[in-house]
């Protein structure tokens, strides 16, 4: 049976695919969060969306945590689902609240990230991750 017409999945290819998506999306989000980290550390006046009245600076700190720190966890595959949870919340706020009244082209990137993070949250980090190594070690009771 041809792989392209089959409905069966190859677990090895699924794990490689999860690794590639995790690393690519993680680095893409990391590069998206780095300018926010620079803005936070610059000492200049912060111009950022004030989420739920938390204040602009605290909202920026939360965005930096999600987009920069959690992206590093995503790349490593360490604490993957908790990291993705924060990324999901951040992208939902960006796509549905911050850019909610903008045209679709402005919301598109955050909604695409949101959909990829939903898939990664559903399927997990895969075998080739720190979480996968920890899980394998726990199962071996070593």
C-alpha positions as CSV (number, residue, x, y, z in Angstrom):
1,X,0.0,0.0,0.0
2,X,1.3,3.5,-0.9
3,X,2.1,5.7,2.1
4,X,0.5,8.7,0.5
5,X,-2.9,7.1,0.1
6,X,-2.9,5.1,3.4
7,X,-4.7,6.3,6.5
8,X,-2.2,4.5,8.7
9,X,0.6,6.5,10.4
10,X,4.2,5.6,10.9
11,X,5.1,6.3,14.6
12,X,8.7,7.0,13.7
13,X,7.7,9.6,11.1
14,X,5.1,11.1,13.5
15,X,7.8,11.6,16.1
16,X,10.2,13.2,13.5
17,X,7.4,15.4,12.3
18,X,6.6,16.6,15.9
19,X,10.3,17.3,16.5
20,X,10.6,19.4,13.3
21,X,7.4,21.3,13.9
22,X,8.3,21.9,17.6
23,X,11.8,23.2,16.7
24,X,10.7,25.3,13.7
25,X,7.7,26.9,15.5
26,X,9.7,27.3,18.7
27,X,12.4,29.3,16.9
28,X,9.9,31.3,14.9
29,X,8.1,32.3,18.2
30,X,11.5,32.9,19.9
31,X,12.4,35.4,17.2
32,X,8.9,37.0,17.6
33,X,9.4,37.3,21.4
34,X,13.0,38.6,21.3
35,X,12.1,42.1,20.3
36,X,9.6,42.2,23.2
37,X,12.4,41.1,25.6
38,X,14.6,43.9,24.2
39,X,11.8,46.4,24.7
40,X,11.3,45.2,28.3
41,X,15.0,45.5,29.1
42,X,15.6,48.8,27.3
43,X,14.4,50.9,30.2
44,X,12.3,53.1,27.8
45,X,8.6,53.8,28.3
46,X,6.6,50.6,27.5
47,X,3.9,50.8,24.9
48,X,2.1,47.5,25.1
49,X,-1.5,46.2,25.2
50,X,-2.9,46.4,28.8
51,X,-4.5,43.0,29.2
52,X,-7.3,42.8,31.8
53,X,-6.0,46.0,33.5
54,X,-2.8,44.3,34.7
55,X,-0.7,47.2,33.4
56,X,1.3,47.5,30.3
57,X,4.6,46.4,31.9
58,X,3.1,43.3,33.5
59,X,1.3,42.4,30.3
60,X,4.6,42.7,28.4
61,X,6.3,40.5,31.0
62,X,3.7,37.8,30.5
63,X,4.1,38.0,26.7
64,X,7.9,37.8,27.0
65,X,7.6,34.8,29.3
66,X,5.3,33.0,26.9
67,X,6.9,34.0,23.6
68,X,10.6,33.8,24.7
69,X,10.9,31.5,27.7
70,X,8.2,29.0,26.8
71,X,9.5,28.9,23.2
72,X,12.9,27.7,24.6
73,X,11.0,25.0,26.5
74,X,9.1,24.1,23.4
75,X,12.3,23.7,21.3
76,X,13.8,21.5,24.0
77,X,10.6,19.6,24.5
78,X,10.8,20.2,28.2
79,X,7.6,21.0,30.1
80,X,6.1,21.0,26.7
81,X,2.4,21.0,27.5
82,X,2.6,23.7,30.2
83,X,4.7,25.8,28.0
84,X,2.3,25.4,25.1
85,X,-0.6,26.3,27.4
86,X,1.0,29.8,28.0
87,X,1.7,30.1,24.3
88,X,-2.0,29.2,23.5
89,X,-3.3,31.9,25.9
90,X,-0.9,34.5,24.4
91,X,-1.8,33.7,20.8
92,X,-5.6,33.6,21.7
93,X,-5.3,37.1,23.3
94,X,-3.2,38.4,20.4
95,X,-5.5,37.0,17.7
96,X,-8.9,37.4,19.3
97,X,-8.5,40.4,21.6
98,X,-5.6,42.7,20.6
99,X,-6.2,42.3,16.9
100,X,-9.8,41.3,17.2
101,X,-11.2,44.3,15.3
102,X,-8.3,44.3,12.7
103,X,-8.6,42.8,9.3
104,X,-7.8,39.1,9.0
105,X,-4.4,39.7,7.5
106,X,-3.3,41.3,10.8
107,X,-4.7,38.4,12.9
108,X,-3.6,35.7,10.6
109,X,-0.2,35.0,12.1
110,X,-1.3,34.7,15.7
111,X,-4.2,32.5,14.6
112,X,-1.8,30.2,12.7
113,X,0.4,30.0,15.7
114,X,-2.7,29.2,17.8
115,X,-3.7,26.3,15.5
116,X,-0.2,24.8,15.5
117,X,0.1,25.1,19.3
118,X,-3.3,23.4,19.6
119,X,-2.0,20.5,17.5
120,X,1.2,20.3,19.6
121,X,-0.8,20.4,22.8
122,X,-3.0,17.6,21.6
123,X,-0.2,15.3,20.3
124,X,2.5,16.2,22.8
125,X,6.2,16.7,22.3
126,X,6.9,13.3,20.8
127,X,9.6,10.7,21.5
128,X,12.5,13.0,20.5
129,X,12.2,15.5,23.4
130,X,13.4,15.9,27.0
131,X,9.9,15.1,28.1
132,X,10.1,11.9,26.0
133,X,13.4,10.9,27.6
134,X,12.0,11.6,31.1
135,X,8.9,9.5,30.4
136,X,11.0,6.7,29.0
137,X,13.2,6.8,32.1
138,X,10.2,6.7,34.4
139,X,8.8,3.7,32.6
140,X,12.1,1.8,32.9
141,X,12.1,2.5,36.7
142,X,15.8,3.1,36.6
